[in-house]
Amino acid sequence: MPTVPDIEGYSELIWVARGGFGSVYRGRQDRHGRDVAIKVLDVDDLDRRARERFDRECRAMGSLSWHPNVVALLDSGVTEEGRPYLTMDFVEGGTFADRVVDAPLPWAEAVAVAVKVAGALDVAHGAGILHRDLKPENLLVGPYGEVLLGDFGIAALEGAGRTTAGNAAFTVDHVAPEVLQGQRPDERSDVYGLGSTLYTLVAGEPPFSVDAGTPIAAKLQQVIGRPAPRLTGVPDDLADVVSRALEKDPQRRPASAAELGRALQAVQAAHG
């Protein structure tokens, strides 16, 4: 368990979990008297230029907080130990990864979730923000059962110092093949991540599932060596949409989250 950081204006910090880019704590925001989630990022050497970049990215992330399907960014800064942090609403409903532990979601429910996430991604992409780590673990269940897309922290980290997490920063099970091959991610990389997430919600496992700790080279060989499996037990038009989102060639995927969302809405309309 990591040492609890010292953050001005926050108290009662309790370590909750560790992710690819840092540790998450539950704490109390003293000024407003509310419980919040605080993500402290594993970044060193946050010089002036890196801090300015971090602050710019956080402002962009904050611009998404109005969206009903995005976890709101409440605050950001640097701990007394010099590590950047992000403060967000604390969501107690668990994640959609928890939801599929015992059984996959009915396909219609999973599609409804994916449509909401596609809308949130479309807004983020319009603001110049990539998510970069779409996965069921980052789809939180809100207090009324709504989906909340969380953890845009990876976008804020780009260029903001040196991460100690290295290549473990993204989730290998859901990362697009071109990113595994060293290309810069773009909107279509997020489309792949959402397609992989939707596949997982319906099938109960990722399209390309590997054991924890599998080297990225081995994962890459698996992903580029064969096409993604076709989703079964669902209408053909839904399986077609998911297969398009999981195309190895980004040019063959839906060009945007909005396009993917519209395709999924067409599936809903056809089977409503």
Residue, then its C-alpha position, 0 to 999 in steps of 0.5 A: m500500500p503506497t504512502v498516503p500523500d499530503i494534499e492541501g485542502y483534503s483530509e481523511l485520505i484512504w487508499v482505494a486502488r492502483g491503476g496503470f498511471g497511479s493510485v486512487y484514494r478516497g478523501r474529504q474535500d474540506r472546503h465543500g465537505r464532500d467525499v471525492a476520489i483523488k488520483v495521484l499520478d506516478v509522474d516525476d520531473l514535473d518541470r514548468r513546461a510540463r506543469e503548464r501542459f498538465d494544467r492545460e489538459c486538466r482545463a480541457m478535461g474540466s470542460l467535459s464535466w457538464h456531460p451526464n455520462v462523464v465523471a466530473l473533474l473537480d480539481s487538480g494540482v500537485t501534492e506536497e511530494g510533487r506528484p500531480y493529482l486529479t480530484m473527481d466525484f467519488v462513484e460508489g456503484g462499482t464498474f461495468a467490469d464488476r457487472v459482468v463478473d457473474a454473467p455478461l450483459p444482455w446485448a440490448e443493455a450493453v448497446a445502450v451503454a455503448v451508445k452513451v459512451a460513444g456520445a461522451l467520447d464524441v464530446a471529448h474528441g471535439a475538445g481534443i481529448l482522447h481517452r486512450d484506455l477504454k475498458p469496462e473498468n473505466l465505465l462506472v455505474g452511477p447512483y441511478g444506474e447510469v454509465l459514467l465514463g471515467d479516467f481521462g487522466i492518461a490524456a492529461l499525462e501526455g508530455a507532462g513529465r516522466t511516467t514511472a508506469g511505462n508501457a503498462a499505462f494502457t490496458v493491453d486487452h483493449v488497446a488498438p493494434e496500431v498503438l501496440q505497434g507504436q503509432r500515435p493513438d487517435e479517435r479511431s483508437d478510442v473507437y477500437g477500445l469502445g468496440s472491444t469494451l462492448y464485445t466484452l460486456v456481451a461476451g463476458e471476455p475481451p476479444f483478445s484475452v491474455d494472462a496478466g503479465t503477458p509481454i506486449a510483444a506476445k500480445l501484439q503477435q496475437v492481435i495482428g496475427r488473426p482477425a478479432p472473433r465475431l460476436t455470437g448470440v446477437p443480431d447480425d447487424l450488431a455483430d457487423v458493427v462490433s467487427r467494424a470497430l475491431e478492424k485492424d486497419p483504422q481506416r476500416r473502422p467507423a471514422s469517429a465515436a459519433e459514427l459508431g454511436r449512430a450505427l449502434q442506434a440503428v441496431q437499437a431502432a431495428h430491434g426496438 
